[in-house]
Amino acid sequence: MSKTLSSLTIELRQNPRLRAGLWLIAAILIGYVVILLNDYQVKLQLEHKNALNQLNQLQTIINQTQWLERATQANALRNQLEVKFWQANTKGLAQATFQEWLNTEMKRVQMIEGAYLRIMDSALEMPNYPEVWKVTARIDAPFTQQSLSRLLLAIAEQPLLIVTERLEIRHSNTPRFTLIVSAYFKAPG
C-alpha cells in the first residue's frame, strides 16, 4: 500500500496534467457543495418567508373584532336555510312526501297522461351533513310548453327547497321531456 502511495506522489510531482486534473475535480466538488448549500439556504429563506406570512395573517385575524357578529350572521343564515328543508321522520316518509307533492303538482298542471314519475332508489344522506337527506325524482312526460312551464313555476314557487338538476327535451314525432329534481329533508333530532 505504501508502495502504491509513494508511486502516486511521485507521479503527481512529475505530471502537471494529473495535478491540474485533481485540482479541477476538487474545484468541481467544492462548487457542487457550495451550490447545494445555496439551494438549502434559498429553501430555508422561502420557508421562513411563508411562516412569517402565515403569522402575519393569523395576527390580522386575531385583531379583528367582528367574529361574534359574523357568527351571529352565519347562524341567522343557517336558520333561514333550515326553514326551507322539508320535514320527515324517516327516509321512506321523505320519499313518499316528495312523490305525493310531485303527483299533486303534475295533476294540477294536467300532466298525467303519458307521464311517468319515479323516485330514485333511496334518500341519500349528504356528505358532511348526515342530518340532511336528498330525495331525487325523475319525471318523464310528453312535452307541452304550457304544462312544463306550469310545473317549473310550481317548483320555483315552492317555499321548501327543491333543486332542478336536469331538464332534457327530446324532439321527435311525440316530443317528450325528462326532468330530474331533488328535495332536501331535515332528519328529526
Secondary structure, DSSP 8 states (H G I E B T S, - for coil): -HHHHHHHHHHHHH-HHHHHHHHHHHHHHHHHHHHHHHHHHHHHHHHHHHHHHHHHHHHHHHH---HHHHHHHHHHHHHHHHHTSEE-SSHHHHHHHHHHHHHHHHHHTT--TT-EEEE-SS-EEETTEEEEEEEEEEEEEE--HHHHHHHHHHHHH-SS-EEEEEEEEE-SSS-EEEEEEEEEEE---
